[in-house]
Amino acid sequence: EALRSLMQTFPDPEAVKALVEAGARYVVVRYGEFDPPTAARVRAELVGVRELVPVFESGTDVVYAVVVGELMAARRV
């Protein structure tokens, strides 16, 4: 229940951190469920989130892989 509540702040850094700590491997963002300004804001904020890498897109849905540990170190190069 706490994780679900925290996800209301996604993509806030604490929400992303909680996903990583919970062991999430993928995150699906359904941009079509947001109003257009919110969808644009969330998309823009996710561009700078190193732990989430877009891997698939269908319509307004985007699947992000959760990148942690050694994979994050490799992305810094």
C-alpha distances in whole Angstrom, upper triangle without the diagonal:
4,5,5,6,9,10,11,14,15,18,17,18,15,13,16,16,12,13,16,15,13,16,16,19,19,17,19,19,20,23,24,21,22,25,28,27,24,24,27,25,22,25,27,24,24,27,27,24,26,23,22,25,26,27,28,28,28,29,27,24,24,23,22,23,21,24,24,26,30,29,28,31,33,32,33,37
4,5,5,6,9,10,12,13,16,15,15,12,11,14,13,10,12,15,13,12,15,15,19,19,17,19,19,21,23,25,22,22,25,27,27,23,24,26,24,21,24,26,23,22,26,25,22,23,21,21,24,25,27,28,28,29,30,27,24,24,23,22,22,20,22,22,24,28,27,26,29,31,30,31,35
4,5,5,6,9,10,11,13,13,13,10,8,10,11,7,8,11,11,9,12,12,15,15,13,15,16,18,20,22,20,20,23,25,25,21,21,24,22,18,21,23,20,19,22,22,19,20,17,17,21,22,23,24,25,26,27,24,21,20,19,18,18,16,19,19,21,25,24,23,26,28,27,28,31
4,5,5,7,10,10,13,13,15,12,9,12,13,10,10,14,14,12,14,13,16,15,13,14,14,16,18,19,17,17,20,23,23,19,19,22,20,17,20,22,20,19,23,23,20,22,19,18,21,22,23,23,23,24,25,22,19,19,18,18,19,17,20,21,24,27,26,25,28,30,28,30,33
4,5,6,8,10,13,12,14,12,9,13,14,11,12,16,15,14,17,16,19,18,16,17,16,17,19,20,17,17,20,22,22,18,19,22,20,17,20,22,19,19,23,23,20,23,20,20,23,23,25,26,26,26,26,23,21,21,21,20,21,19,22,23,26,29,28,26,30,32,30,31,34
4,5,6,7,10,9,10,8,6,9,10,8,10,13,13,12,15,14,17,17,14,16,15,17,18,21,18,17,20,22,21,17,18,20,18,15,18,20,17,16,20,19,17,19,17,17,20,21,24,24,24,26,26,23,21,20,19,18,19,17,20,20,22,26,25,23,26,28,26,27,31
4,5,5,8,8,10,9,6,8,11,9,9,12,13,12,15,13,15,14,11,12,11,13,14,17,15,14,17,19,19,15,15,18,16,13,15,17,15,14,18,18,15,18,15,14,18,18,20,21,21,22,22,19,17,16,16,15,16,15,18,19,22,25,24,22,25,27,25,26,30
4,6,9,9,12,11,8,11,14,12,12,16,17,16,18,16,19,17,14,14,12,13,14,16,13,12,15,17,16,13,14,16,14,12,15,17,15,15,19,19,17,20,18,17,20,20,22,23,22,23,22,19,17,17,18,17,19,18,21,22,25,28,27,25,28,30,27,28,32
4,6,6,9,8,6,9,12,11,12,15,16,16,18,17,19,17,14,15,13,15,15,17,15,13,15,17,16,12,13,15,12,10,14,15,12,13,16,16,14,17,16,15,19,19,22,23,22,23,23,20,18,18,18,17,19,17,20,21,24,27,25,23,26,28,25,26,29
3,5,8,8,5,7,10,10,10,13,15,15,16,14,16,14,11,12,10,12,12,15,14,12,15,16,15,11,12,13,11,8,11,12,10,9,13,13,11,14,13,12,15,15,18,19,19,20,20,17,15,14,14,13,15,14,16,18,21,24,22,20,23,25,22,23,26
4,6,8,6,6,10,11,10,12,15,15,16,14,16,14,11,12,10,13,12,16,15,13,16,16,15,11,11,12,10,7,9,10,7,7,10,10,8,12,11,10,13,14,17,18,18,20,20,17,15,14,14,12,14,13,15,16,19,22,20,18,21,22,20,20,24
4,5,5,6,9,10,11,13,14,16,17,16,18,16,14,15,14,16,16,19,18,16,18,19,17,13,14,15,12,9,12,12,9,9,13,11,10,13,12,12,16,17,20,22,22,24,24,20,19,17,17,15,17,15,16,17,20,23,21,18,21,23,21,21,24
4,5,5,6,9,10,11,12,14,16,15,17,16,14,17,16,19,19,22,21,19,22,22,20,17,17,18,14,12,14,14,10,10,13,11,8,11,10,11,15,17,20,22,23,25,26,23,21,19,18,15,16,13,14,14,17,20,19,16,18,20,18,18,22
4,5,5,6,9,10,10,12,14,14,17,17,15,17,17,20,20,23,22,20,23,24,22,19,19,20,17,15,17,17,13,13,16,14,12,14,12,13,17,19,22,24,25,27,28,24,22,20,19,17,17,14,16,15,17,21,20,17,20,23,21,21,25
4,5,5,6,9,10,10,13,12,14,14,12,14,13,16,17,20,19,18,20,21,20,17,17,18,16,13,15,16,13,12,15,14,11,13,11,12,15,17,20,21,22,24,24,21,19,17,16,14,15,12,15,15,18,21,20,18,21,23,21,22,25
4,5,5,6,9,10,11,10,12,11,10,13,13,16,17,20,19,18,21,22,21,17,17,18,16,13,14,15,12,10,13,12,8,10,8,8,12,14,17,19,20,22,23,20,18,16,14,11,12,9,11,11,14,17,16,14,17,19,17,18,22
4,5,5,6,9,10,10,13,13,13,16,16,20,21,24,23,22,25,26,24,21,21,22,19,16,18,18,15,13,16,14,11,11,9,11,14,17,19,21,23,25,27,24,22,19,17,14,14,10,11,10,13,16,16,13,16,19,17,18,22
4,5,5,6,9,9,12,13,12,15,16,19,21,24,22,22,25,26,25,21,21,23,20,17,19,20,17,15,18,17,14,14,11,13,16,18,20,22,23,26,27,24,21,19,17,15,15,11,13,12,15,18,18,16,19,22,20,21,25
4,5,5,6,5,9,9,9,12,13,17,18,22,20,20,24,25,24,21,20,22,20,16,17,19,16,14,17,16,13,13,10,10,13,15,17,19,20,22,24,22,18,16,14,12,11,8,11,11,14,17,16,15,18,20,19,20,24
4,5,5,6,8,10,10,14,16,19,21,24,23,23,26,27,27,23,22,23,22,18,19,20,17,15,17,16,12,12,8,10,13,15,17,19,21,24,26,24,20,18,15,12,10,7,8,7,10,13,13,12,15,17,16,18,21
4,5,8,10,13,13,17,19,22,24,27,26,26,29,30,29,26,25,26,24,21,22,23,20,18,20,19,15,15,11,13,17,19,20,23,25,27,29,27,24,21,18,16,14,11,12,10,11,15,15,14,17,19,19,20,24
4,6,9,11,12,15,17,20,23,26,24,25,28,29,29,25,25,26,25,21,22,24,21,19,22,21,17,17,13,14,17,19,20,22,24,25,27,25,22,20,17,15,14,11,13,12,14,17,17,17,20,22,21,23,26
4,6,9,11,15,17,20,23,26,25,25,29,30,30,26,25,27,25,22,22,24,22,19,21,21,17,16,12,13,15,17,18,20,22,24,26,25,21,19,16,14,11,9,10,9,12,15,14,15,18,19,19,21,24
4,6,7,11,14,17,19,22,21,22,26,27,27,23,22,24,23,19,19,22,19,16,19,19,15,15,11,11,13,14,15,16,18,20,23,21,18,15,12,10,9,7,9,10,13,16,15,15,18,19,19,21,24
4,7,10,13,17,19,22,22,23,26,27,27,24,22,24,23,19,19,21,19,16,18,18,15,14,10,10,11,12,12,13,16,18,21,20,16,14,10,9,6,5,8,9,12,14,12,13,17,17,17,19,22
4,7,10,13,15,18,18,19,23,23,24,21,19,20,20,17,16,19,17,14,16,17,14,14,10,8,9,9,9,10,13,15,17,16,13,10,7,6,4,5,9,11,15,17,14,15,18,19,17,20,23
4,6,10,12,15,15,16,19,20,21,17,15,17,17,13,13,16,15,12,14,16,13,13,11,8,9,9,10,11,12,14,16,14,10,8,6,5,6,7,11,13,17,19,17,16,20,21,19,21,24
4,6,9,12,12,13,17,17,19,16,13,16,16,13,12,16,15,12,15,17,15,16,14,10,11,9,10,9,9,11,12,10,7,6,4,6,9,11,14,17,21,23,20,19,23,23,21,24,26
4,6,9,9,10,13,14,15,12,9,12,13,9,9,13,13,10,13,15,14,16,14,11,12,10,12,11,10,11,11,8,6,5,6,8,11,13,16,19,23,24,22,21,24,25,22,24,27
4,5,6,8,11,12,14,12,9,12,13,11,11,14,15,13,16,18,17,19,18,15,15,13,14,12,10,10,9,6,4,7,9,11,14,16,20,22,26,28,25,24,28,28,25,27,30
4,5,5,8,8,10,9,5,8,10,8,8,12,13,12,14,17,17,19,19,15,16,13,15,13,11,11,9,5,6,8,11,12,16,18,21,24,28,29,26,25,29,29,25,27,30
4,5,7,8,11,10,8,11,13,12,12,15,16,16,18,21,20,23,22,19,19,16,18,15,12,11,8,5,7,10,13,16,19,21,24,27,31,33,30,29,32,32,29,31,33
4,7,9,12,10,8,12,13,12,13,16,17,16,19,22,21,24,23,20,20,18,20,17,15,14,12,9,9,12,14,17,20,21,25,27,31,33,30,29,33,33,30,32,35
4,6,8,6,5,9,10,9,11,14,14,15,17,20,19,22,22,19,20,18,20,19,16,16,14,10,11,13,16,17,21,22,25,27,31,33,30,29,32,33,29,31,34
4,6,5,6,9,10,11,12,14,15,17,19,21,21,25,25,22,23,21,23,21,18,18,15,12,14,16,19,20,24,25,28,30,34,36,33,31,35,35,32,33,36
4,5,5,6,9,10,11,12,14,15,17,20,20,24,24,21,22,19,22,20,17,17,14,11,14,15,19,20,23,25,27,30,34,35,32,30,34,34,30,31,34
4,5,5,6,9,10,11,12,14,16,18,19,23,23,21,22,20,23,22,19,20,17,14,16,17,20,20,24,25,27,29,33,35,32,30,33,33,29,30,33
4,5,5,6,9,10,10,12,14,16,17,20,21,18,20,18,21,21,18,19,17,13,14,15,18,18,21,22,24,27,30,32,29,27,31,31,28,29,31
4,5,5,6,9,10,11,13,15,16,19,19,16,17,15,18,17,14,15,13,10,11,11,14,15,19,20,22,25,28,30,27,26,29,29,26,27,30
4,6,5,6,9,10,11,14,15,18,19,17,17,15,18,18,15,16,15,11,13,13,16,16,20,21,23,25,29,30,27,25,28,28,25,26,28
4,5,5,6,9,10,12,13,17,18,16,17,16,19,19,18,19,18,14,15,15,17,16,20,20,22,24,27,29,26,24,27,27,24,24,27
4,5,5,6,9,11,11,14,15,12,14,13,17,17,15,17,16,13,13,12,14,13,16,16,18,21,24,26,23,21,24,25,22,23,25
4,6,5,7,10,10,13,14,11,12,11,14,14,13,15,14,11,11,10,12,11,15,16,17,20,24,25,22,20,23,23,20,21,23
4,6,5,8,10,13,15,13,13,13,16,17,16,18,17,15,15,13,15,14,17,17,18,21,24,25,22,20,23,23,19,20,22
4,5,6,7,11,12,11,12,13,17,18,17,20,19,16,16,14,15,13,16,15,17,19,22,23,21,18,21,22,18,18,21
4,5,5,8,9,7,9,9,13,14,14,17,18,15,14,11,12,10,12,12,13,16,19,20,18,15,18,19,16,16,19
4,6,8,10,9,9,9,13,15,15,18,18,16,15,12,13,11,13,13,14,16,19,20,17,15,17,18,14,15,17
4,6,9,9,10,12,15,18,18,21,22,19,18,16,16,13,14,14,13,15,17,19,16,13,15,16,13,12,15
4,6,6,8,10,14,16,17,21,22,19,17,14,14,11,11,10,10,12,14,16,14,11,14,15,12,12,16
4,6,7,10,13,16,18,22,23,21,19,16,14,11,10,9,8,9,11,13,10,7,10,11,8,9,12
4,7,10,12,15,17,21,23,21,18,15,13,9,8,6,5,6,9,11,9,7,11,12,10,11,14
4,7,9,12,14,17,19,17,14,11,9,5,6,5,6,9,13,14,11,10,13,14,11,13,16
4,6,9,12,15,17,16,14,10,8,5,5,7,7,11,14,14,11,10,14,13,10,13,15
4,6,8,11,14,13,10,7,6,4,6,9,10,14,17,18,14,14,17,16,13,16,18
4,7,11,14,14,11,8,6,6,6,10,11,15,18,18,14,15,18,17,15,18,19
4,7,10,11,8,6,5,7,9,13,15,18,22,22,18,19,22,21,18,22,23
4,7,7,6,4,6,9,12,15,17,21,24,25,21,22,25,23,21,24,25
4,6,5,7,9,12,15,18,21,24,28,28,25,25,29,27,25,28,29
4,6,8,11,14,18,21,23,27,30,31,28,28,31,30,27,30,31
4,7,10,13,17,19,22,25,29,30,27,26,30,29,26,28,30
4,7,10,13,16,19,22,26,27,24,24,27,27,24,26,29
4,6,10,13,15,19,23,24,20,20,24,23,20,23,25
4,7,10,13,16,20,21,17,18,21,21,18,21,23
4,6,9,12,16,17,14,14,18,17,15,18,20
4,6,10,13,14,11,11,15,15,13,16,18
4,6,10,12,10,10,13,14,12,15,18
4,7,9,6,6,10,10,9,12,14
4,6,6,5,8,10,10,12,15
4,5,5,7,9,10,11,14
4,5,5,6,9,10,12
4,5,5,6,9,11
4,5,5,7,9
4,5,5,7
4,5,6
4,5
4
